[in-house]
Amino acid sequence: MKRLVSLIFVFVLLLGGGVFYYTNVDKNYHTLQEFYDLPVPNDATLESESENAKNYKWEPSTGTEVPLSYRLMIKKSGWKQVENDGHNVIYKKDNNFINLGLAPYYIDILKESK
């Protein structure tokens, strides 16, 4: 009986931690209105920009995949991944497309026209 109570306690604790994290993950991100409200990490530093692109220096970027917390925030904001082409991930929300380019310590955000 003690083992069952311990397992239930651990499960509830992990579930509660996951729910807390998911509800508070958006405090680490802001949205870009001109890029269809795509979330961007608060600790990312803008390196350069143009009309259709923004390039950020961001330490957690490994260049191989979008970090889990950023993927959760993108999904929470209503974006869906439609394509993964190596270091580029394409997201769609409504009829808008964003190409998220990944490199070590950098992320590039590009408006796509489809």
C-alpha positions as CSV (number, residue, x, y, z in Angstrom):
1,M,0.0,0.0,0.0
2,K,2.9,2.4,0.8
3,R,4.4,1.8,-2.6
4,L,1.1,2.6,-4.4
5,V,0.7,5.8,-2.4
6,S,4.3,6.8,-3.2
7,L,3.8,6.1,-6.9
8,I,0.6,8.2,-6.9
9,F,2.4,11.0,-5.0
10,V,5.3,11.0,-7.5
11,F,2.9,11.0,-10.5
12,V,0.8,13.9,-9.1
13,L,4.0,15.8,-8.4
14,L,5.3,15.3,-11.9
15,L,2.0,16.2,-13.4
16,G,1.7,19.3,-11.3
17,G,5.2,20.4,-12.3
18,G,4.4,19.9,-16.0
19,V,1.2,21.8,-15.8
20,F,2.9,24.6,-13.9
21,Y,5.7,24.8,-16.4
22,Y,3.3,24.8,-19.4
23,T,1.1,27.6,-17.9
24,N,4.2,29.7,-17.1
25,V,6.4,29.1,-20.1
26,D,5.0,32.1,-21.9
27,K,6.7,34.5,-19.4
28,N,10.0,33.8,-21.2
29,Y,8.8,34.8,-24.6
30,H,7.3,37.8,-26.4
31,T,5.5,37.9,-29.7
32,L,6.4,39.6,-33.0
33,Q,3.2,41.3,-34.4
34,E,4.8,41.8,-37.8
35,F,5.6,38.1,-38.0
36,Y,2.0,37.0,-37.3
37,D,2.5,36.8,-33.5
38,L,5.3,34.2,-33.5
39,P,6.9,33.9,-30.1
40,V,10.5,34.8,-29.6
41,P,12.6,34.1,-26.5
42,N,13.1,37.2,-24.3
43,D,16.8,36.4,-24.0
44,A,17.4,36.3,-27.7
45,T,19.4,39.3,-29.0
46,L,18.4,40.8,-32.3
47,E,21.5,40.8,-34.6
48,S,19.9,42.0,-37.9
49,E,16.6,42.5,-39.5
50,S,14.9,43.2,-42.8
51,E,11.3,43.5,-44.0
52,N,10.8,39.7,-44.1
53,A,13.5,38.3,-41.8
54,K,14.9,38.7,-38.3
55,N,18.1,37.1,-37.1
56,Y,18.7,36.5,-33.4
57,K,21.7,35.4,-31.3
58,W,20.3,32.8,-28.8
59,E,22.6,30.7,-26.7
60,P,20.2,27.7,-26.3
61,S,20.0,27.1,-30.0
62,T,22.0,24.0,-31.0
63,G,21.4,24.2,-34.7
64,T,19.9,20.8,-35.0
65,E,16.4,21.2,-33.5
66,V,14.1,23.7,-31.8
67,P,14.6,23.4,-28.1
68,L,11.7,21.8,-26.2
69,S,10.6,24.9,-24.3
70,Y,10.5,26.9,-27.5
71,R,8.5,24.2,-29.3
72,L,6.0,24.2,-26.5
73,M,5.6,27.9,-26.7
74,I,5.2,27.9,-30.5
75,K,2.6,25.2,-30.2
76,K,0.8,27.0,-27.4
77,S,0.6,30.0,-29.6
78,G,-1.3,28.1,-32.3
79,W,1.5,27.3,-34.7
80,K,1.8,23.9,-36.3
81,Q,4.9,22.4,-37.7
82,V,4.3,21.5,-41.4
83,E,7.8,20.7,-42.6
84,N,11.3,20.0,-41.2
85,D,14.1,20.4,-43.7
86,G,17.3,19.9,-41.9
87,H,18.1,23.2,-40.1
88,N,14.9,24.8,-41.2
89,V,11.5,24.2,-39.7
90,I,8.4,25.6,-41.3
91,Y,5.4,26.5,-39.1
92,K,1.9,27.4,-40.2
93,K,-0.8,29.4,-38.5
94,D,-4.0,30.3,-40.4
95,N,-2.6,31.0,-43.9
96,N,0.7,32.4,-42.7
97,F,4.0,30.5,-42.9
98,I,7.2,31.1,-40.9
99,N,10.6,29.5,-41.7
100,L,12.6,29.1,-38.5
101,G,16.3,28.6,-39.4
102,L,18.5,27.1,-36.8
103,A,22.3,27.4,-36.4
104,P,24.5,27.0,-33.3
105,Y,23.7,30.0,-31.1
106,Y,21.4,31.6,-33.7
107,I,17.8,31.5,-34.9
108,D,16.5,33.1,-38.1
109,I,12.9,34.0,-38.6
110,L,11.7,34.4,-42.1
111,K,8.2,35.1,-43.5
112,E,7.3,32.6,-46.2
113,S,4.9,33.2,-49.0
114,K,3.1,30.0,-50.2
